[in-house]
Amino acid sequence: MKFNYLTLLPGLSLIPTTTTSPTPTPPPANNTFCDCYIISGPDPGYFTHYRFWDFRDIPLPNTTQQPVPDPFAPDARLLLSNTAFVNDWRPQTWAKTGTTELLPITNAEANVFIALNPDPPGHSAPNPTYLLLQTIRHADHVSTAEIEFLRGDIFHCSLRVKMRLMSKDIALGPRAIHPPTRDPHDKHWGKGGRRLVEHNIVPKGACVGLFTYRSKTCESDIEILTSDPPNVIHYSNQPDYDPVLDTVISGASSMVNLSVPWTAWTTHRLDWFPDISRWYAGEALRVVKTYGVPQEPSTLVLNLWSDGGNWTGNLRAGESVFLGVEWIEMAFNISSVAGVSVDRDEGLTGPRARAVRRADWGAAERKTLLAGDIPKQDNIRTGDGAGCRKACYVSDFH
């Protein structure tokens, strides 16, 4: 396995990926290290760390041969656990027993993998691959997918993920791309090519969760339910439910209508500051909350699951739901408290009955290199006793 450093975001970052591609052109000689990172929005923030994980151009096994193998075949995929991304993100394998009302769920490494992207955004600059999470309803249980960030000391961040929900046919279907220009002698150009988005009928009964997590009372969520209309999304700070009064806590959660459905590629963003949480979809600010803002160091979780309960709904036996992810980006600070761990309480309650487990922290720290000029801002928040000589602006576009 060869790890090259690839420039993934102009003017921002170099990160390790698993690849056999040629060595990239060396960056300009005037490159320098960043001391801090600032973000767009009403508060530029101050972040000392930055990561950008790009899943859009990862070499896959057996995909160079002609014809390209069946994308449904396991040998056309690359497990996330077999890539360098596992240094930062751990596919989960924990299971949860069922009840008389809820199905058992089992997380599997095989449900988190890199695959061919059947619907790249353009002919001239396609994104050949993406990360896929899948959940599958079996007769007696649900096979689910979850990845956790291998740090539990995240203490405020700006987290962004470009993702979309898909049916099995869309996620793993044959990839058909026309040449960027038409050949006048080709009478069949443009016929039988790209599938339409409206064919992307996602089965009802699954939930996507993207959230910071320390405990059931220290958590910020972005959640999508496939039982909802495809433009509805849920944002919340926990707890959002009072089990004693059996009522939803006012101001803790919001259900929002999006301008772009979650079946289309959208950048979902959560900004977690000391006293406020902001949620974005695309470039638009959707919700702001001051209630329940997490006050303890946390980890990050992305999952796709179903248990047949009232929150997720019930997939039918044999149905699958897929979550495609092109990239994950995060500017963040870390806690100075040693030995931070996530609450391993298995008795999570509330409308979701969500279960989260602690991963093993200890991913190696990596500096972020810059390419080109460094955007500067004079009045950024400096943090407690921290200085910033070189500030990097975290772009909204990739």
C-alpha positions in Angstrom: 0.0 0.0 0.0 1.4 3.3 -1.0 0.5 6.6 0.7 1.0 9.7 -1.4 0.2 13.3 -0.3 -2.4 14.7 -2.7 -3.5 18.3 -3.0 -7.2 18.0 -2.3 -8.4 21.5 -1.8 -6.8 24.5 -3.6 -5.2 26.8 -1.1 -5.9 24.6 1.9 -4.8 21.1 2.5 -2.7 18.0 1.8 -3.9 14.8 3.4 -2.9 11.1 3.1 -5.0 8.8 0.9 -4.5 5.3 -0.4 -3.5 5.6 -4.1 -1.3 4.4 -6.9 -1.6 7.6 -8.9 1.4 9.6 -10.1 3.2 11.9 -7.6 1.5 15.3 -7.8 3.4 18.5 -8.8 5.3 19.9 -5.8 3.6 22.9 -4.2 5.0 26.4 -4.6 8.1 27.2 -2.6 6.4 29.9 -0.6 4.1 27.4 1.1 3.8 27.8 4.9 2.1 26.2 7.8 -1.2 27.4 9.1 -1.5 28.6 12.7 -5.3 28.8 12.7 -8.3 28.4 10.4 -11.3 30.7 10.0 -14.7 30.0 8.5 -17.5 31.8 6.7 -20.6 32.9 8.5 -21.6 35.4 11.2 -18.7 34.3 13.5 -15.4 33.6 11.7 -14.3 31.5 14.7 -10.9 30.4 15.6 -9.8 26.8 15.0 -6.4 25.3 15.5 -6.9 22.1 13.5 -8.2 21.2 10.1 -8.9 18.0 8.1 -10.3 17.3 4.6 -11.1 13.7 3.7 -11.7 13.3 0.0 -13.3 10.1 -1.3 -13.7 11.3 -5.0 -10.7 9.7 -6.7 -9.7 6.5 -4.9 -8.3 3.7 -7.0 -10.5 0.6 -6.8 -9.6 -3.1 -7.5 -10.5 -4.6 -10.8 -12.0 -1.4 -12.3 -9.4 -0.8 -15.0 -10.2 -4.0 -16.9 -12.6 -3.9 -19.8 -15.5 -4.3 -19.6 -15.7 -2.8 -16.1 -16.9 -5.5 -13.6 -20.4 -5.6 -12.2 -20.5 -2.7 -9.6 -22.7 -4.9 -7.4 -19.9 -7.4 -7.1 -17.8 -7.2 -3.9 -14.5 -7.3 -5.8 -15.4 -3.9 -7.4 -15.4 -2.2 -3.9 -12.7 -1.1 -1.5 -13.6 -1.4 2.2 -12.9 1.8 4.1 -11.1 -0.3 6.7 -8.5 -1.2 4.0 -7.6 2.4 3.2 -5.6 5.1 5.0 -8.8 6.8 6.0 -9.0 4.2 8.8 -6.3 6.2 10.6 -9.0 8.8 11.3 -12.4 7.0 10.9 -13.3 3.7 12.3 -16.1 1.6 10.9 -18.1 0.2 13.8 -19.0 -3.4 14.4 -21.1 -3.2 17.6 -24.6 -4.7 17.7 -27.7 -4.0 19.6 -30.3 -6.6 20.6 -33.9 -6.2 19.7 -37.0 -5.9 21.7 -40.7 -6.7 21.1 -40.9 -3.4 19.3 -37.4 -2.9 17.8 -35.4 -5.1 15.5 -31.8 -6.1 16.3 -29.2 -4.1 14.5 -25.6 -5.1 13.6 -23.0 -2.7 12.3 -20.7 -4.3 9.7 -17.3 -3.2 8.2 -18.6 -4.5 4.9 -21.3 -1.8 4.9 -18.8 1.0 4.6 -16.8 1.1 1.3 -15.5 3.1 -1.6 -17.3 2.4 -4.9 -17.6 3.8 -8.4 -19.7 7.0 -8.5 -22.4 6.3 -11.1 -23.4 9.9 -11.3 -20.5 12.3 -11.4 -21.3 16.0 -11.7 -19.9 16.6 -15.1 -18.2 15.0 -18.1 -15.1 17.2 -18.1 -14.3 16.8 -14.4 -15.9 13.6 -13.1 -15.6 12.3 -9.6 -14.8 8.7 -10.2 -15.5 7.3 -6.7 -17.3 8.0 -3.5 -17.7 6.6 0.0 -20.9 4.5 0.5 -22.7 3.5 3.7 -25.5 1.0 3.4 -28.1 -0.4 5.6 -30.0 -3.7 4.7 -33.1 -5.1 6.2 -33.0 -8.8 6.7 -35.8 -11.0 7.9 -34.7 -11.0 11.5 -32.4 -8.0 11.9 -31.0 -4.9 10.2 -27.4 -4.7 8.9 -26.3 -1.1 9.5 -23.3 1.3 9.0 -21.5 3.7 11.2 -18.1 5.4 11.3 -16.7 7.3 14.2 -13.8 9.8 14.3 -10.9 8.5 16.3 -10.7 11.5 18.6 -12.9 12.2 21.6 -11.4 15.6 22.4 -13.1 17.7 19.7 -14.2 20.9 21.5 -16.0 23.1 19.0 -15.8 22.7 15.3 -17.2 23.6 11.8 -18.1 20.2 10.3 -19.2 19.9 6.6 -20.2 16.8 4.6 -21.2 16.6 1.0 -23.6 13.7 0.7 -26.9 12.3 -0.8 -29.2 9.4 -0.1 -29.8 6.8 -2.8 -31.6 3.6 -3.8 -29.5 0.5 -4.5 -30.0 0.9 -8.3 -28.7 4.5 -8.2 -25.8 3.9 -5.8 -24.4 0.7 -7.5 -25.9 0.9 -10.9 -23.9 0.9 -14.1 -22.0 4.1 -14.8 -22.7 5.7 -18.2 -20.8 8.9 -19.2 -21.0 10.5 -22.6 -18.0 12.2 -24.2 -17.8 16.0 -23.4 -18.4 16.8 -27.1 -20.6 15.2 -29.6 -19.2 13.2 -32.5 -21.3 14.2 -35.5 -20.8 10.7 -37.0 -22.1 9.0 -33.8 -25.9 8.7 -34.3 -26.3 7.0 -30.9 -24.6 9.8 -28.8 -26.7 10.7 -25.8 -29.0 7.7 -26.0 -29.5 5.5 -23.0 -26.9 7.3 -20.9 -27.4 9.0 -17.5 -30.2 8.0 -15.1 -32.5 10.8 -13.9 -32.6 11.9 -10.3 -36.4 11.3 -10.2 -35.6 7.5 -10.5 -33.9 7.7 -7.2 -36.7 6.3 -5.1 -35.2 5.7 -1.6 -37.0 3.1 0.5 -38.8 4.4 3.6 -37.6 3.4 7.0 -34.0 4.4 7.5 -32.2 7.3 9.3 -29.0 9.2 8.5 -27.2 10.7 11.5 -24.4 13.2 11.4 -23.6 14.4 14.9 -21.1 15.4 17.6 -21.4 13.0 20.6 -20.3 12.8 24.2 -23.4 11.5 25.9 -27.2 11.4 25.4 -27.3 14.9 27.0 -24.3 16.3 25.1 -24.9 15.9 21.4 -25.7 18.0 18.3 -27.5 16.3 15.4 -28.2 16.5 11.7 -30.7 13.7 10.9 -32.5 12.6 7.8 -35.4 10.2 7.8 -36.3 8.4 4.5 -39.9 8.2 5.7 -40.1 12.0 5.5 -40.6 13.9 2.2 -37.2 14.2 0.5 -36.8 17.9 1.4 -37.3 17.5 5.2 -34.3 17.5 7.6 -34.1 17.5 11.4 -31.7 19.5 13.5 -31.4 19.3 17.3 -29.3 19.7 20.4 -29.8 17.0 23.0 -31.7 16.2 25.1 -34.7 17.0 23.0 -37.0 14.6 24.9 -38.2 14.6 28.5 -38.8 10.9 29.4 -40.4 11.8 32.8 -43.0 14.0 31.2 -43.0 12.1 27.9 -42.8 15.3 25.9 -40.5 16.9 23.4 -38.5 19.7 24.8 -39.4 23.1 23.3 -36.6 24.7 21.3 -34.4 21.6 21.3 -35.2 20.4 17.8 -36.3 21.8 14.4 -37.8 20.1 11.3 -36.8 22.2 8.3 -37.8 22.2 4.6 -34.8 22.3 2.3 -34.7 23.9 -1.2 -32.7 20.9 -2.5 -33.9 17.3 -1.6 -31.6 15.0 0.3 -31.6 12.7 -2.8 -29.3 15.3 -4.5 -25.8 16.2 -3.6 -25.8 18.8 -0.8 -23.2 20.1 1.6 -24.5 19.7 5.2 -22.8 21.8 7.8 -22.8 22.1 11.6 -21.0 25.0 13.4 -20.5 24.3 17.1 -19.4 27.3 19.1 -19.2 27.7 22.9 -22.7 29.3 23.2 -24.4 28.7 19.8 -25.1 26.0 17.2 -25.7 26.8 13.6 -26.9 24.4 10.8 -26.5 25.0 7.1 -27.6 23.1 4.0 -25.9 24.2 0.8 -24.9 27.9 1.3 -28.0 28.8 3.4 -28.2 29.1 7.1 -31.2 27.0 8.2 -31.4 27.0 12.1 -29.6 28.7 15.0 -29.9 27.4 18.6 -28.6 28.5 22.0 -30.4 25.7 23.9 -28.4 22.6 24.7 -25.2 23.6 23.0 -22.7 20.9 24.0 -20.3 21.9 26.7 -18.0 18.9 26.8 -15.3 17.4 24.4 -16.9 15.1 22.0 -16.4 12.8 19.0 -18.0 12.8 15.6 -20.3 10.1 14.2 -21.9 9.4 10.7 -24.3 6.5 10.5 -27.1 5.0 8.5 -29.5 2.7 10.3 -32.9 1.4 11.0 -34.5 -0.6 13.8 -38.2 -0.7 12.7 -39.2 1.7 15.5 -41.3 4.8 15.5 -38.4 7.1 14.7 -36.8 5.4 11.7 -39.8 3.6 10.4 -39.6 0.0 9.1 -37.7 -1.1 5.9 -39.3 -4.1 4.2 -37.3 -7.3 4.2 -34.7 -7.2 1.4 -34.7 -3.4 1.0 -31.5 -1.3 1.2 -30.7 2.3 1.6 -27.4 3.9 0.6 -25.6 7.1 1.7 -23.1 8.5 -0.7 -20.3 10.8 0.7 -17.9 12.7 -1.6 -16.0 14.4 1.2 -15.8 15.3 4.9 -14.3 18.6 6.0 -13.7 19.9 9.6 -12.0 22.9 11.2 -11.9 22.2 15.0 -10.3 22.8 18.4 -9.4 20.2 20.9 -9.7 20.0 24.7 -6.7 20.3 27.0 -8.3 17.8 29.3 -6.5 14.5 29.3 -8.2 11.1 29.0 -11.5 12.4 27.5 -13.8 9.5 26.7 -17.3 9.2 25.4 -20.2 8.0 27.6 -20.7 4.3 26.9 -24.2 4.3 28.3 -26.1 1.5 26.6 -29.5 2.7 27.9 -30.0 5.5 25.5 -33.7 6.6 25.6 -36.0 9.0 23.8 -37.7 8.7 20.4 -34.6 7.3 18.6 -33.3 4.8 21.1 -30.0 5.5 19.4 -26.9 3.5 20.5 -23.3 4.9 20.1 -20.1 3.3 21.3 -16.7 4.7 22.0 -13.9 4.1 19.5 -10.2 4.0 20.5 -8.7 7.5 20.2 -5.1 8.2 19.3 -5.0 9.1 15.6 -1.6 10.7 14.8 -1.7 14.5 14.6 -1.0 15.9 11.1 -0.3 19.5 10.1 -2.1 21.0 7.2 0.0 22.6 4.4 -1.1 25.6 2.3 -0.6 26.2 -1.4 -0.6 29.8 -2.7 -1.6 32.9 -0.9 -3.1 32.8 2.6 -6.3 34.7 3.2 -6.0 36.9 6.2 -8.4 38.4 8.7 -7.3 40.8 11.4 -10.1 40.5 13.9 -10.5 36.7 14.4 -11.2 35.3 17.8 -7.9 34.4 19.3 -9.0 31.8 21.9 -7.5 31.3 25.3 -3.9 32.2 25.3 -3.5 31.2 21.6 -1.9 33.3 18.9 -2.3 33.2 15.2 0.3 34.4 12.7 -1.1 32.7 9.6 -4.8 32.2 9.2 -6.3 29.9 6.5 -9.8 30.5 5.2 -11.9 27.3 5.0 -13.8 27.5 1.7 -17.4 26.5 1.1 -16.6 25.1 -2.3 -14.8 22.0 -3.4 
